[in-house]
Amino acid sequence: MQISFVNAQSNKTGKIWYTSPANASVKDDPNGWMNDPEWLKALPVGNGHIGAMVFGDVNKERIQLNEMTLWSGSMDEGDNPEAAKSLSQIRSLLLGQV
């Protein structure tokens, strides 16, 4: 995989151009703190609060989501004791079973 960083002339924003997708079929490393090679090839998107890694494999799409309050590794208290009530609805919306 080759990654090219291109500077757009019109608005001076950076662009990342991937020449091939990440392999969405590869399982994550069971040690969650290890970076696996295919995850590093995925396209990072987000705004600092909610983000995703988009693998881009047209045969098997895979998107890993992360939302700031789901991360338990910070000092902030982000737990919502009412969250469990919405879990089934969230799963249905994410899986298109509305």
C-alpha positions as CSV (number, residue, x, y, z in Angstrom):
1,M,0.0,0.0,0.0
2,Q,1.2,3.5,-0.8
3,I,-0.2,6.6,0.8
4,S,0.3,10.0,-0.8
5,F,-0.2,13.3,0.9
6,V,-1.4,15.9,-1.5
7,N,-1.8,19.6,-0.8
8,A,-4.9,20.9,-2.5
9,Q,-4.1,24.2,-4.2
10,S,-7.6,25.8,-4.1
11,N,-8.2,25.7,-0.3
12,K,-4.8,24.7,1.1
13,T,-6.3,21.6,3.0
14,G,-4.4,18.3,3.1
15,K,-5.7,15.2,1.3
16,I,-4.7,11.6,1.8
17,W,-4.8,9.4,-1.3
18,Y,-4.8,5.6,-0.8
19,T,-3.9,3.4,-3.8
20,S,-5.5,0.3,-2.3
21,P,-8.0,-0.5,0.4
22,A,-7.2,-2.1,3.8
23,N,-8.2,-5.7,4.0
24,A,-11.5,-5.7,6.0
25,S,-11.4,-9.5,6.5
26,V,-8.3,-9.5,8.7
27,K,-9.2,-10.0,12.4
28,D,-8.0,-7.4,15.0
29,D,-5.2,-8.3,17.2
30,P,-6.7,-9.7,20.5
31,N,-4.4,-7.4,22.4
32,G,-6.3,-4.2,21.9
33,W,-3.2,-2.1,22.5
34,M,-1.3,-3.5,19.5
35,N,-1.7,-1.8,16.1
36,D,-2.3,-4.4,13.4
37,P,-1.1,-3.6,9.8
38,E,-4.5,-3.5,8.2
39,W,-5.9,-1.2,10.8
40,L,-3.1,1.2,10.1
41,K,-4.1,1.2,6.4
42,A,-7.7,2.2,7.2
43,L,-8.7,5.8,6.5
44,P,-9.2,7.8,9.7
45,V,-12.2,10.2,9.6
46,G,-13.7,12.3,12.4
47,N,-13.9,15.6,14.1
48,G,-12.2,15.0,17.4
49,H,-15.4,14.0,19.2
50,I,-16.6,11.1,17.0
51,G,-14.4,9.2,14.6
52,A,-14.1,6.1,12.5
53,M,-11.6,4.0,10.7
54,V,-12.9,3.2,7.2
55,F,-11.3,0.1,5.6
56,G,-12.6,0.8,2.1
57,D,-12.8,-2.9,1.0
58,V,-15.6,-3.0,-1.6
59,N,-16.1,-6.7,-1.1
60,K,-16.6,-6.5,2.7
61,E,-17.1,-3.0,4.1
62,R,-15.8,-2.5,7.6
63,I,-16.1,0.7,9.7
64,Q,-14.9,0.9,13.2
65,L,-16.6,3.7,15.2
66,N,-15.3,5.6,18.2
67,E,-17.1,8.3,20.2
68,M,-15.3,10.3,22.8
69,T,-17.6,9.3,25.7
70,L,-17.2,5.6,24.9
71,W,-13.4,5.8,25.7
72,S,-12.7,4.7,29.2
73,G,-9.0,5.6,29.2
74,S,-9.4,9.2,30.2
75,M,-9.9,11.1,33.5
76,D,-13.2,12.4,32.4
77,E,-16.4,10.8,33.8
78,G,-18.3,9.9,30.6
79,D,-20.5,7.1,31.9
80,N,-24.2,7.5,31.5
81,P,-26.1,5.3,33.9
82,E,-29.2,5.5,31.6
83,A,-27.3,4.3,28.5
84,A,-28.3,0.7,28.8
85,K,-31.9,1.6,28.1
86,S,-31.0,2.6,24.6
87,L,-28.7,-0.2,23.6
88,S,-31.2,-2.3,21.7
89,Q,-32.3,0.7,19.7
90,I,-28.7,1.7,18.9
91,R,-28.0,-1.9,17.7
92,S,-31.0,-1.9,15.5
93,L,-30.1,1.5,13.9
94,L,-26.5,0.4,13.3
95,L,-27.5,-2.9,11.8
96,G,-30.3,-1.4,9.7
97,Q,-33.0,-3.4,11.5
98,V,-35.4,-0.5,11.9
